[in-house]
Amino acid sequence: MATLTGTAGQARLPDGAAEQNEDLPSLASSSELLSSLESHPDVVSWINDVLGVTQGPSDVERSTALTELDRRVSHLVGTLEIASEDTSAQVDRLIEDISRGASRLTYDLHFMRESALSLQGTLQNVEGKSKSSLGPETDAALERLHYLDIVKRNMEATREVLREAESWSTLESDVTSLLGEKSYEKAAERLSEASKSMAVFENTPEYESRRTLMVSLQNQLEASLSSALVAAVNSQDVAVCRNYFSIFRNIQRESEFRNYYYGSRRGPLVEQWQSARLRDCDTSSPVDQSSLTFASFLPTFYQAFLAILQTERTSVPAIFPDPRPTLSALITSTLSALQPSFAQRLEAMSTYYGATALAQLITAYRATEDFANNTDKIMEKVSYATPVTSGDQKGSGHLRRRSSARMSMSMSRRAGSHRASISGTGALAPPALDWDQELFEPFVDFQTDYGTLETRLLEDCLKETLSGDGRGRIDHARLLRERAVDIFGVAEEAIARCMAFTHGYGVSGLVQAVDRLISTFADASKEEILSRRSGQSGQSLSASASGEDLSDLDYTAEDWADIQALLHFLEAVRTLLERTVLFEGKLRSTIVQVSTTLRHARDDPTSLYLSGASKGKLQLLMQSTLNSAELHELLNKVDPEPSSQPPSRGDSFLAPTPPTPDARRSPRSFAVPHPSLAAAPPLLVAARIAISDLAKTCQQALQDTILSPLHKYLASYASSSLWSATGDPKAKRPLAGGSALSEVQVPTFSLSPSSTMQHVAEGLLNLPRLFEVYADDDALAFSLETLPFVSAELLRGLAEPTPPAEASLSSSGLSHARRSPSLSLKAMPGASGSPIPPPTLTPEAVSAAWLSSLGLSLVSRLTEDVLPRIPKLTPGGAAQLASDLGYLTNIVMALNVESPELEKWREWVDVDDTAGRQKLKEAREALGPGEKDDTVMATVAKLRGWS
């Protein structure tokens, strides 16, 4: 194969090979192809000779040559696979026969030895008696009889040759006179007899002239019968057609008779196809009321096609010896004669409908499937009417050679998988027919692009869903729930479309398309939240605060409404994730079903097929690019091979995989269980990430609204005049007057926090009151791991002291068990070890997580955005800032918040100039090569003028 591989880039097929597929030995006779291997010195030369490889194609011809070479290689591989299977079957039968006969071999040998000895004795006795009874006269008589017998046979052969030569001398006149008398049967018989003697004249000068004469007389006979034949076929005169068929077969013109017959029978169908006015295929013609869509025209066309096949079901067996291959050839010739072709009209229809073309393609595909099912029934009835014989097998091969020129690359690649065995086994099976491959082949390109078509359709549906927004104020939470209903309805329809159009081979594209749909929907919802202002009315929170007086909090009516709207939206995001998990379960079940079916078909390809699917249709799908490594990787990920299960699982066909975890049957008490409880990784990874980002965006927006009054206080904090105050509050002040007491230095007490910091601290201390209102709201417990500055360690720490659910009492005395704080949006494939279910947090723990996140968010804004914008720090300003930061540190610690950055700021601004410069010098000397100054240290040094 080295030579074949090395020349693949330069291979060029002989001229006309693409139009004459019958030149391939593999198409003419598989047995002859395999026997030709004996005459070649090695396998490489045999392969190159079979493929007809030459050298030196031009750049223009290289693509066509490589395509034709790929088609031939694929067909050769199929033929070799069949031969290998047949050889293996023969070897198995030989082994079985030898095993059965080995036990009797000793007895048979002994019996043969005894019989041989007995025969030897008998022959010796006969020989002795014959020698004594025969004399010289008898020998001479026998020799004379033998000589006379030879002379007689030679004379008879000479007589036949002379008789044939005499018949050729009058052949032309005899046939001409018979044609004039319209004795077509006798003329055909005369030509048939003459053709049998053509072998006598081989390798003689008269051979070409007699062959030319024979062809000329056959053409005259065919021309004389052509008009009468067409009339008989059109009038469906079975007896006359049968008579004409025998005449054409006698003169070796059976293929021409079939061409006449097929052309006459398909004429009305071709005319109906060409005259159809289709507004979605013939865009150049004007649209009127009588024009149809292709999807509505196709069932009518198939109905007319079935009517002809039903008529031919009784006519064909009475005319042809091989009715099933004949009907198959009639179907393929009709489909090949359609102008414009089936594929061209599908392409025009797809272009016309654009993003929604997939729905129309599925409608046409289902109509084609119905036609194929009805045609299968007709074929089955024909096989019952006429038993399959060896002659039918031969006829089938003849028809296949004639139709091979019309077979596409994908068809020829699969034609060998269902042929009769080369060794002759299985001769009782019906011959393989290729009409269904010809029928479904125009859909293969669209099935291959199923993922793209589905993505375009889903994007169009998403665009339509998002465009139906209301005017004015919008309830984003309600809108998200309503849109989710439409989105997941479309996604479930996508599963049905995938199974209907690709029979499961397109599940890889389905997963990608649905994943893209949900993730795009979540991203669009996130953009709306980022640009939102709550559509809720100015409802006060105190209305639902169970009597709590929150009027002293610095929130406007719009802030209260925004908080409630964002909480409702966060709950809607939780519902969106729950629907995603449930849909993922349905999608996983579909993939498991497809995996099981494909594995059964792989293990037993002759007896197991998808429901309602013909063999030819499945062969096209199996050999298409849909049956890719990506598909099998997905199937193995969702439904691993049975061999990976423990041996005690039993028969792999009965229990190929463990049952897929069902979200509705989780042992936990949550409304929707944690998806990581399922052993298999999530399918909709991008969707989960997008929903996680949506939840995070909503949480961030909610935090910004809750902290908005504090942000307003901090907005002017950096520009306060306190930072440029003169004097050093830490210096000791002398007493007034000139007495001795004036020499006593009175220390200065610590400064009070600024009014701005006092307002910020009061706002932080009021946050627990705000969260008491929503203590029982499950929205706060959703996706806690996406809260800013909240780590998994913090959540585990909050969950550890959680008491049992029955012991956790709310303020009203009723038991309360909060749902899982997160659906683990972060769970992604490839995580090491088995997934750990998230902890169940109490309402107090959830509030603590939110307060910690809010406190750290505020501190982070202060240390990263506000403090670095201070223009300058005098010693007095530094003392005031240290007092403020120390006060804030105590407040956030009361909320169980610790911020190393805040503490670092407090420490650096609290030192005086002398100690600060010394610490800065020591810190910089301790830096290693390539290390940079601490950000807080460098910022404070700049503000205080130390550097």
Order of alpha helices (4+ residues) and beta strands (2+ residues): alpha-alpha-alpha-alpha-alpha-alpha-alpha-alpha-alpha-alpha-alpha-alpha-alpha-alpha-alpha-alpha-alpha-alpha-alpha-alpha-alpha-alpha-alpha-alpha-alpha-alpha-alpha-alpha-beta-beta-alpha-alpha-alpha-alpha-alpha-alpha-alpha
